[in-house]
Amino acid sequence: MNSMPANYLWLIPLLPFVGFLINGTLGRRLPRGLVSAVALLFTGAPACLVVWLWSTMLGVGGPQVLQSAAQTWISITGFHVDFTLAVDHLTLVMLAVVTGVGFLIHLYSVGYMAHEEGYWRFFAYLNLFMFFMLVLVLAENFLLLFVGWEGVGLASYLLIGFYFTKQSAADAGRKAFVVNRVGDFGFLLAMFLLVMHFGSLSFSQIFSAVAAHPEWHGAAFLSAIALLLVVGATGKSAQIPLYVWLPDAMEGPTPVSALIHAATMVTAGIYMVARCHVLFDQSPAALMVVACIGAATAIFAASIGMVQHDIKRVLAYSTISQLGYMFLACGVAAYSAAIFHLVTHAFFKALLFLAAGSVIHALAGEQDMRSMGGLRSRTPITFLTMSAGVFAIAGIPPLAGFVSKDEILFQTFASPNPLAKLLWAVGLITAGMTSFYMFRLWYKTFFGELRLSPVAGATDAHAHEGEHDEAQAEHPHGVHESPWIMLGPLAILAVLSVVGGWIGWPAALGGNNHFEHFLDPVFASTAALHGASALNADQVSHGMEIGLAAISVLVALAGWYAADLLYRQKPGRATQLAQQMRPVYETLENKYWVDEIYESFLLLPLLMFTRGMLELIFERGIVNGSGRALAMVTRGFGWFARRQISGNIRSYAGWLAIGAAAVLAVMVFGHSLLVHL
Amino acid sequence: MIPIAYYLVLAAVLFSIGIGAFLIKRNVITIFISIELMLNAVNLTFVAFAHKWHQVSGQIFVFFVMVVAAAEAAVGLAIIIAIFRTRQTLNVDEIDLMNS
């Protein structure tokens, strides 16, 4: 069990932590080159370790599961938690995504952040995030996972509020943190229930206990645990009703949006549900909830994304929508499809964000798509790479997004869920919307005429993000292509977005579902449970799968055509349409007023309660009151004591005599008094 | 043999006189003498008990007290002289430098 790699598992999360310590403590005094060298070294090294891990575990006779030696963490009567790291195939996939995409984004950031204040701070936080994310995916028990879970939340908070002098950024960071706390509360309750029913938090112990009791299928306590875990997952993975923090999180620097709020951290909820699939498999109710939340979020966020003007916001709603797909896949027990989409999404969404960052960089901080346009010729490499991302997410074959999204739609259609056909239809409509808003972004950014005058762009940039002013000075000609250190990661991610899906090419289209079989050992129990229905489907009807794929490709092409019609062929048509459907358009543009509803129905009563009840009665009355009373008593004693310091020797002598008499009295009579009492 | 009670009563009377004088008198020298009186009242009880129990330690204790009292008297009188030289009075009610 304890082969060589297992002994070195702890190095994977710890290396970025060392990087964080170095940059966090000394970074301020180090030159920028050294800061980036440290940051890259301590994220590149774990990536190399992960490659080594892959080769060991996939080699002939390699172990299915690696587990580090247990180090006792908490040990009290009847309850025991260890510091244990474990790796199975699911963790391997996550590790590859986190370290691989993470390293590329670190590389990109070196170029993107080159002119920023607090350069060292940025990389210190980024390394801290890597540490916690790796702890999260490597954890072998719920508590250690929760450490990573909270830690990535902290890193996310720090990075969203990176421009902390800007009010909106500070607010967004706080919002993300508070909303995530709501979800974490559910996670905590789930852990309490787990401890209550299983007396343990270890994955292997809990899952084997559940597996040993098939009669627990549908038991209320399992459903309660699973539903509370879902609450946690909706917070972290930005699902209804806790998705509101993610669009605001775009206040952070763009590489952060790419790494944390698209590729890795937000997938933690999906990972957690997949990790706990044994629990969810035993609770059809929880699975149903997951599927419905996923489908609802997918279409809801996609509809908002169709009318947003800020390029990063479109991508943010797109992220929420794609996470909805992954939730949907989890909900129909197609966990490997969810993880597959997670991987391809990490590729193309990181690519899209980084390319958007490159666009923003080129336009000196401009994020509003209404001011963009015509960038195709001015930033050709960014255009090419972003096109790969757009085509991938829109689901145009044979790119990555097509393969993974189609897998989800097919699994949904074929699932035994009573609402399967409805969920599939929702997913299909969402696919069309996705294609529409992505091509809308593509046309508005890269085609037509540039709607930004260089001077206006420069001044606007200062107002907008307060960054890149030095970049302007270096590039007086305004719009410019980004440096190679930003384009390199873009190119790699673009290639991955194109070919990344081929690792899971479905059998129906002549592939072999390699990715799904790779995860088979992890989800074996699911296969056993649903064996009769969903997973046999690929033998049942290849014809149906091909038909469904054809339908979704047609829908994607329809979305493309609509965007082409509205934004390229007849540019004025879109505004006209918006005028005609004014109520719908306004509802979407204002994001269904969800933020406003939350504000007036949740935040306002809460604030009134705290201001009225807590501040007036508790804070001023009880806390301040008792403080004042204490002060008055002390002052009274002080006044009395001060009176005694008269300088009069005879009064001192009197007190001395009284004291001596008192001591004497206690010594002589005290004992008998005590006896009587 | 005189019962020990007599010694103790005498010592208590002497001690009380010492305390009374200490509290009532205003002259520093009188106060000083009353302290000596109290010390010697205690010495008397030591000696009385040492005699009664045939223990020599009580006697030795008395010597120690006398030595310390002599040293204390030397220092105390020196302080009193110093005070008299600066303030021209021996009335303790007027010596109140510590009164804030």
Contacts between the chains, C-beta under 8 A, distances in Angstrom:
chain1	res1	chain2	res2	distance
A	642	B	100	7.4
A	645	B	98	6.7
A	645	B	99	7.4
A	645	B	100	6.0
A	646	B	96	7.1
A	646	B	99	5.5
A	647	B	96	3.4
A	647	B	97	6.4
A	647	B	98	4.1
A	647	B	99	2.9
A	647	B	100	7.7
A	648	B	92	7.7
A	648	B	93	6.7
A	648	B	96	6.0
A	648	B	99	7.3
A	649	B	31	7.7
A	649	B	92	4.7
A	649	B	95	7.1
A	649	B	96	8.0
A	650	B	23	6.0
A	650	B	26	7.8
A	650	B	92	6.3
A	650	B	93	7.5
A	653	B	22	5.6
A	653	B	23	5.7
A	654	B	23	5.9
A	657	B	19	5.8
A	657	B	22	7.8
A	657	B	23	6.8
